[in-house]
């Protein structure tokens, strides 16, 4: 899925309006907007994947750091509290795994649904246009 920039560095009505509003509200904001319009195309922002992939990557990093923190977590000195904390962390981890499985199942369901919809649209197209193609093929060519 392609991501399109709704605010691109060009002289569009949106960027001009934002620049004017920026100058009215607080002049440095207008100046930044003017600089963005003029030199914004030189800003090289890497676009590695869609929004979903970036979010999943960020959450994956959070999970890894949480696991690291859990493994390096020192004892509080209270055995009952440490046991409770360990049980709660295990419960939360199980919930996270369950939610990840549900998300994967839903993604698979949506993929299958889209495939079925595409198949149905293609078959409808072939019914409507395939008969026209068959009629054109069946007509005898005029002989001279």
Secondary structure, 3 states (H helix, E strand, C coil): CCCCCCCCCCCCHHHHHHHHHHHHHCHHHHHHHHHHHHHHHHCCCCCCCCHHHHHHHHHHHHHHHHHHHHHHCCCCCCHHHHHHHHHHHHHHHHHHHHHHHHHHHHHHHHHHHHHHHHHHHHHHHHHHHHHHHHHHHHCCCCCC
